[in-house]
Amino acid sequence: MSDQGLEEVAAFLAVLDSGGFAPAARVIGRDASVLSRRVSALERRLGVRLLERTTRRVTPTEAGRRFADRARMALTLLADAEREAADAGAAPQGTLRLALPEAFGRLWVAPLLLDFLTAFPRVRIEAFYSDRFVDLVGEGFDLAIRIGRLPDSSLVARRLVVDRRLICAAPSYLASRGTPKEPADLAGHDALLFALFASPSEWRFARGRERARVRVSGPLLTDNAESLLHAAVAGKGVMMCSEWLAGRELADGRLVPVLPDWSVEVGARGDAVGDLGGDADGETAIHLIRPSGRFIAGKTRAFADWITERLSPPPWSRLP
């Protein structure tokens, strides 16, 4: 579109927003006759009337309302493109606010943040660790990491990694209580229960076309993922968890998988909130989410690309 065309569109929107040519002229500092000529020229070029004019007011026609909606979207995209182009030429800078799941963030993101700050010295990070479901827009967060199914929303999500779900226990526990061979065997074991599961005491499994459900009970029910991990390592029972939570303990032998030929099926209360939230197929999707505004600041884009690279492949799968 030519500069003249943009001026005509800007005049039309100013008149529409102000409710008349005279009010619009006062707002943008141009003569009302100039705005009138520009709107008339726009209508001639489009071949349709956009405004109904009376001595007291102007109102948009149906075509005018549709054109105004599309024009505003186009101008917003143009402004975003200009900002992104200008931002791309500068080093990422500013304050980046992150909302991170408590245990996952502490175990796998926090150790990486210093490297990011070294790579991008003009960025300041405000990182908050909580399993609370934060309001990104209302609380001013640029990015969040969430685990589990995401509800439909206006947020933009990027899948970082898919994590397998599993059952595990300490070798000492299995030595004293025996190793379960089938899911039903778990009914006779001490289970360490995560309170944020939809059904903490019902564990579900799949193997090919086989399905199994078992009611479990045990000495500990908690909404804190790491306390379950500590109890499992101490030999207090059998734990269902995400692979990332027990990655180090599995790698060094403090925990071992139980029923490895069965996949775990479980959902989480308040999907994508808790640290152990999972998909129904036994895999936990870990997402990076951001508000849906079209413009993405350089600091936000830099961190999104950086953390995606650091978590692919997942670091818990690369432990010795």
C-alpha positions, 0 to 999 in steps of 0.5 A: 500500500502506498503512503497515500493509501495508509494516510487514507486508512489512518484518517478513516480510523481516526474519524471512526474512533473519534465519532466525527471529522472535527473531533478526529481533526483535533486529535491528530492535528489536521484540518477536518476538510483534509480528513474528509477528502482522504476518507472520500478518496478511500471510499472511491478507491474501494468502491463502497461507502464506509461511513454514513454522515449526518450533520451531528455524527458519522457511523460506519456502514457494515462494510465500514465496520468490517474494513475497520476490523481488518485494517486495525489487524493489518496496522497491528501486524505492521507495527509488530513487524517494525518492532521485531525488525528493530529488535532483531538488530539489537542484543536481547535486553531487559527483564525476563520474568519466568514462571517455572514448576517448582521441582522441575525448575529447580532440578533442570532449569535453575542450573542453566540460568547462569549460562544464559545470563553469561550468553546474554549479559543485557538480560535480567531474569526474574524466576519464580518457582511454584506449581501454582497455575500463574496468570501470565498476562495478569502477573506480567510473566513473559514465559512459563514452563508447564507440565501436562496437558494444556487447556485450550487458551489464547496462550502460545505453546511450544513443546519442549520435550516428552517425558516417559512416566514410570514406577520405581523403587529403591533396591533395598525396598525391593530386596525386603519386599520383593519385586512386583511382576504384574500391576496387581502385585502393587496392591500388596506394596507400600505406595508413595502417593502424589496428591495432585493426581486425579486419583492418587490411589488408583494406578493404571497401566497398559501393555499393548492391548492389555489394560490394568488398574490397581488400588494402592495405599501407603505411608505417604501422600503429598503434593510435593514431588521431591519429598516423594523422591526422598522417601523412595530413595530411603526405601519407604515404598514404590513411587509413580513419577515422571522420568525427569524427577528420578533421572539422577537416582535411576542413573546412579542406581539409587532407584530402579524401574519397576514393571518396565514393560508396562506403560503408566496411564495417569492424568493430573488434577488441574492439568499442567499445574503440578510437577507430576502432571501427565498425559493419559498415555503415560507421557508427560509433555513439557511446554514452554508457553507465552502470551499470544501477543504477536510481537515477541521481544528479543529477550523472550525469543532468545530464551525460548530458543536457548532452553529448547536447545538445552532440553533436546535431547532431555538432559536426564536421558544423557546422564551417565 
